[in-house]
Amino acid sequence: MITNWSNTWEVGGPPCGGSHLSTRSRRWSWMPGSPVCACTPSTTWLGFTSMTASGVQSLSPTPDNHLDRALLLGMGWSVEEGGLNRYLRGLLTSIRSAGDSTPACRWRADAVVLGPGPDSHLPPGVTPAGASGSPLLVRVARFWAVANRVSPGTSVVDSHFALYSILPLTVGALRKCPLVVHFQGPWAGESTAAGHGLASVKAKQLVERLVYRRAAEIVTLSAAFRRLLVERYGISPWHIHVIPPGVDLTHFKPGDWAMARQGLNLPCDAWIAVVVRRLVSRMGVDVLLRAWAQLRPRSVSPILLVVGTGPERARLEALTTELGIEDTVRFLGSLGDEALVDCYRAADISIVPSLALEGFGLVVLEALASGTPVVGTDAGGLPEVLAGLDKGLIVRAGDRDALARRLLGAIDGSEPLPGPAACRSHAERFTWSEAAHRNLAVYERAVRPRHRSRLRVVYLDHCARLSGGELAMLRLLPALSEVDAHVILAEDGPLAAQLTQAGISVEVLPMAEAARGMHRDRLRVGHFPAHTAVAAATHAIRLRSRLAHLRPDLVHTNSLKAALYGGVASRAAGIPAIWHIRDRVEEDYLPRPAVSLIRLLARHIPSAVVANSRSTLATLHLPAGQGTVVPSPIGPYLTCASPRAPHRPLQVGMVGRIAPWKGQHIFVDAFSRAFPNGPEQATIIGSPMFGTDEETYEKALHRQINDHGLEARIKLVGFRHDVAAELDRLDVLVHASIIPEPFGQVVVEGMSAGLAVVAAGDGGPAEIVTHGVDGLLYPPGDACALTTALGRLAGDGNLRQALGSAARKRAEEFRPQRVAEEVTEVYREVLRQA
C-alpha cells in the first residue's frame, strides 16, 4: 500500500440526530515517517472497515450489537412497472439476506415505496406511501409524511428516485442523515427523449441536481452512467461507485422449452424472439420492427413477442401493419414473473434494441439466466453486460440493417449464438449477494469517516482516437492498482468508449476544433491564429475550474498538446502535474518556435517529466538528472501467438498509422526488391488519422503498389481493432519510420507475438531491439538495407524462430504491471517533493 503521499480524510455524517458534515475532502500534508492519522478507523466500528484494491471495503466483525439501518426511498414495489422497482426489491431482499447469513454484517434495511393495491402484501419494514395513480402533489406530500414517520433510527438514506426523495431530504428528520443515491437514469433526459415540455424538463433537472449534489456517495449500475453523471451533473467521480445488479438465479433459470411454448400457444417449429421493454421511443422497438420486416422473405416462421406497455404501443402496432408483419408480431402487454420466465424459456433469442439512456439492462441478465442468448445494442451500459459473453452480440444502436444481419446470422447459423450453458454461466457472475455486500460498503463509506489509501489522478489527453499514446494509456490505467483514475478528454471518440468498457472513469470536456485540431506545421512565429489562441486559453480556464472542483492529488498529461494546456491549468489550480512526453521535441517533427517553447516550459511547468524512451527524453534538453524514462506497456492480449503453418508463403507486414514519416513507401520499395516475383505476401495494417496529407499519402501508396505490379501481393487493409489476430497471420513484422520513432509500440507488439522484427535502428526501437539477438535493425530510410534484411529472414526459418523466441522474452519487460510500478514510483517521488 502506498503510504507516502498526501492523505485525505473522507468525512461523512453520523446517524440522524447529529450534524452532517460536508463530504468535501479535508487535506493535509504527510511526510514519510510520520504516523498515520490518529483518526484511523478502529476495530469497534461496524461493518466494513478495510479497503480492497477495487475501492470497496470488506467485511470486518465488530463487538457492537447495534444494527445500522438503511432506509431506501423507492418509486414503487410492483415489478411489472419497471426495472427500477425490480432492482429495489432485489437489493432490499439481498441486504436482508446478508444480515441473516453473515454475522459480520451489521446492517438492516427498510423501504418507503408507493404502494400497489390496498390488498397487496408488502414485506415487514416496507411502508406504502399511497397509490402510484394519485395526483403528483398528493404522492409527493404523502411520501414525505410517511418517510418522516419512519425516519427514527435511520443511519443512511438510500434514494432511488429523486422526485420522492427531495422533500424528505430537505424538510424533516432525514435531512441530517448521510445520503446515498442510486442513479438509474437521467429523469430529465428521459423526459426530453419522450418529447416533454421545456418547463417540465427544467424542473426535473433542478430536482435531480438538488438531490445528487446532496449525496455523499452515488451508485450507478454501469460505467456508462458514471460518465453521464460526471458530464451532465458535474458529480465528482471519486464518489461514484459502479455496482452491477444481480439477477434472481432461482427464479430465472432454464426450464422446459416445449412446455413454455405450449403455455404461450406458440408453435414448436417457429423461430421465436422476445423483446421485453417499456414501450417508449428510446427503447428502439420501432427499429427492431423494421429489422424484423427484413427477415420474413428469407426465413421460415419467425415470431416476435413484444412484452411491455407504454405510450408507444398504438404507434408500434400500426407500424407492424404498415410493414406487413402483423401476423409475425404479438404484443403481450405487461406480464407477471411466471409468464415472463416462460417467454424467456420459449424464445430462441432475446433482443434489447435500446437507442439511448440504457443504464444496464436487467432484462439481459434475466434472459441469460433463463438460458436464452441476447442481442443488444451499444447504447449505455449494454456492452458492459454482453461483451464478457460475446462481443458479436452487440450491434450499433439505431442501425436496423445491422440488427437484421445479426438476426439472420443467428437464424442460418453463419453467426451462431451462445448456448444455454454459456448464457447461464455468464449470468451467474452477477449475484445479488455480491451486489448487496458492495452496496453495504458504500453505506459504510457514507456514514463513517474513511482513511483514503488510493491516489486520485486525473489524466489528460486532447485526442480520443486509438493512436499509440492513447493505446498506451488505455493499457496502463487498469494496471495502476493503487490509483483512482479519471480521464478528461478534449473530444469524444473510440478511446472514451474503450475506457468506459475497461471500467475507467472518463469525461469529455470539449475543446474547440480550432485549437484541438491545429496541425503542428502551423505553429510559426507571428502566424499563430488569434482565434486558436483564444480557444486554447478558454479551454485551459475551463479545465482549471474543473480540476479545482475535482481536487485530484496529481494531474498526468498524456499528449504534447495536453501537456501545454493541462500544465497551465493544473499549475493555476495548484495541483502537481506530470508531463508524459511521447513525441520527439525536435525540428524534424515540430517547428522551431514550438520546440523552443516546449523545452522552456518543460523546465518550469511540470513537477516531473516522464518520457517513453531515452531518445525522447534527450530531445527536451533538460538539466542532467531531470526526467524519467518509462516505456509504454504492451497489451496483455498480445502475449501468446498461434503456431504458424509450415511451408506457407512468407507473410510480412507493417502495423501503424498511415503517414509519410512512418515509411510505408520504404517498405513497399524494399518488398518489391526482395520479392519481385515470388509467392511472398505483404499486409499494411493501419489508416490515416490526422489530416488530408495522410489521406493523400495513402493514395500514393496504392499507386506505388500498382506501379510495381504487386496489387495482388501487397494489401492495405485499413484499421483493425484485433491487432493480435493480424499479427498471428505474419511471420515478419517491419518497422520503417524514416525519422526516429519516439518509442515504437508496434515493435514491442510484434515481439510479444513471437515475430521476427525488422526495425529502423534509431530512436526508441534501437533501445528495445538488440540487433541479431531479438530482432534486426537497419539504417532508417535505407530501402536497400531493409531489402537485405527481408531476404535474409526469408531464407532462414531457424533465424526467424530464434529471433521470435528471444523477442517474446524481451517483451515481458513491457507488461502493464511492470510499467505501472515505474509510474507509481514517479507519483511517490512527486508527492514526496511536494
Buried (B, 14 or more C-beta within 10 A) or exposed (E): EBEBBBBBBBBBBBBBEEEBBEBEBEEEEBEEEEEEEEEEBEEEBBBBBEBEEBBBBBBBBBEEEEBBBBBBBBBBBBBBBBBBBBBBBBBBBBBBBBBEEBEEBBBBBBBBBBBBEEEEEEEEBBBBBBBBEBEEEEBBBBBBBBBBEBBEBBBBBBBBBBBBBBBBBEEBBBBBBBBBBBBBBBBBBBBBBBEEEEEEBEBBBEBBBBBBEBBBBBBBBBBBBBBBBBBBBEBBBBBBBBBBBBBBBEEBBBBEBEEBBBBBEBEEEBBBBBBBBBBBBBBBBBBBBBBBBBBBEEBEEBBBBBBBBBEBBEEBBEBBEEBEBBEBBBBBEBBEBEBBBBBBBBBBBBBBBBBBBBBBBBBBBBBBBBBBBBBBBBBBBBBBBBBEBBEBBBBEBBBBEBBBBBBBBBBEEEBEBBEBEBBBEBBEBBBBEBBBBBBBBBBBBBBBBBBBBBBBBBBBBBBBBBBBBBBBBBBBBBBBBBBBBBBBBBBBBBBBBBBBBBBBBBBBBEBBEBBBBBEEEEBEEEEBEEEBEEBBEBBBBBBBBBBBEBBBBBBBBBBBBBBBBBBBBBBBBEBBBBBBBBBBBBEEBBBEBBBBBBBEBBEEBBBBBBBBBEBBBBBBBBEEEEBBBBBBBBBBEBBEBEEBEEEEEBBBBBBBBBBBBBBBBBBBBBBBBBBEEEEBBBBBBBBBBBEEEBBEBBEEBEEBBEEBEBEEBBBBEEBBEEBBEBBBBBBBBBBBBBBBBBBBBBBBBBBBBBBBBBBBBBBBBBBBBEEEEBBBBBEBBBBEBBBBBBBBBBEEBEBBBBBBEBBBEBBEEBBBEBBBBBBBEBBBBBBEEE
